[in-house]
Amino acid sequence: MGELRAAVYARTSSDQHPIGQQLAELRGRVADDEVRVPAEWEFVDDGRSSGVTLVRPGLDRLRELIAAAGIERLYVQSPDRLARTCAQQALLLNEFQAAGIEVVFVDRFHTAPDGMTLVHG
């Protein structure tokens, strides 16, 4: 079997929460798992895009890669980094699950929307 194809998604909604710390934590988990994520597969929406909408440049590019069957695992800080509402989180997670993507949330204190099976830290 070849190397696991993985990506990272990070989002912050304001300048008060720098994206660098979130990326550092995600990269640390990726390294702990001995997985390699190419720089171009680090998808970031950093303060210019709200979690209220699912139309965000980084998320759009990630979804395109997933639709093309480009990855097998996705690292995200927590469900609220994907979207603010449980309904939108569930929509994205169902989309990822249907594509066979394993979603790893680095923050152990967050849980998935009902009915979702996720991997935690």
C-alpha positions in Angstrom: 0.0 0.0 0.0 1.2 3.5 -0.8 1.6 6.4 1.5 -1.6 7.7 3.2 -2.9 10.8 1.4 -3.8 13.4 4.0 -4.7 17.1 4.1 -5.2 19.8 6.8 -8.0 22.3 7.1 -7.6 25.4 9.4 -10.0 28.3 9.9 -10.0 31.3 12.1 -12.7 33.9 12.0 -10.8 36.9 13.5 -7.4 38.4 13.9 -7.8 37.6 17.7 -7.1 33.9 17.0 -3.9 33.6 14.8 -4.0 30.8 12.3 -0.3 30.0 13.1 -1.0 28.3 16.4 -3.8 26.2 14.9 -1.6 25.1 12.0 1.3 24.3 14.4 -1.0 22.0 16.4 -2.3 20.3 13.3 1.2 19.8 11.9 2.3 18.4 15.2 -0.5 15.8 15.1 0.3 15.0 11.5 4.0 14.4 12.5 2.9 12.3 15.5 0.9 10.1 13.1 3.9 9.9 10.8 1.9 11.2 7.9 3.1 13.6 5.3 0.9 16.5 4.1 2.1 18.4 1.1 2.1 22.2 1.6 -0.4 22.6 -1.2 -2.8 20.4 0.8 -2.9 22.7 3.8 -6.2 24.5 3.3 -6.6 27.7 5.2 -9.4 30.3 5.7 -7.8 32.9 7.9 -10.2 35.6 9.2 -11.6 36.8 5.9 -14.2 34.0 5.7 -16.8 33.4 8.3 -17.7 29.9 9.6 -21.4 30.8 9.0 -21.1 30.2 5.3 -19.8 27.2 3.5 -18.5 29.3 0.7 -14.8 29.9 1.6 -11.8 29.7 -0.6 -9.8 27.2 1.4 -12.9 25.0 2.1 -13.8 25.2 -1.6 -10.4 23.9 -2.7 -10.5 21.1 -0.1 -13.9 20.0 -1.3 -12.6 20.0 -4.9 -9.7 17.7 -3.8 -12.0 15.4 -1.9 -14.4 15.2 -4.9 -11.5 14.2 -7.1 -10.7 11.4 -4.6 -7.4 13.0 -3.7 -7.2 12.3 0.0 -8.0 9.6 2.6 -7.6 11.5 5.8 -8.4 15.1 6.9 -7.0 16.8 10.0 -9.0 19.6 11.6 -8.7 21.3 14.9 -12.4 20.8 15.9 -15.8 20.6 14.3 -16.4 24.3 14.8 -13.4 25.0 12.6 -15.3 23.4 9.7 -18.5 25.4 10.4 -20.3 27.1 13.2 -23.6 25.3 13.2 -24.1 21.6 13.9 -26.2 21.3 10.7 -23.4 22.6 8.5 -20.8 20.5 10.4 -23.0 17.4 9.8 -23.4 18.3 6.1 -19.6 18.5 5.6 -18.8 15.5 7.7 -21.5 13.4 5.8 -19.9 14.6 2.5 -16.4 13.6 3.7 -17.6 10.3 5.0 -19.4 9.5 1.7 -16.1 10.1 0.0 -14.3 7.6 2.4 -12.4 10.3 4.2 -11.3 9.7 7.8 -11.6 13.0 9.8 -9.2 13.5 12.7 -10.1 16.2 15.2 -7.0 17.3 17.1 -8.9 18.9 20.0 -10.1 16.0 22.1 -12.8 18.1 23.9 -15.0 18.5 20.9 -17.5 15.9 19.8 -19.1 15.1 16.4 -22.7 15.8 15.5 -25.0 12.9 16.2 -24.5 9.9 14.2 -21.0 10.7 13.1 -18.0 8.5 13.9 -14.7 10.4 14.1 -11.2 9.9 15.2 -10.1 12.1 18.1 -6.6 13.0 19.3 
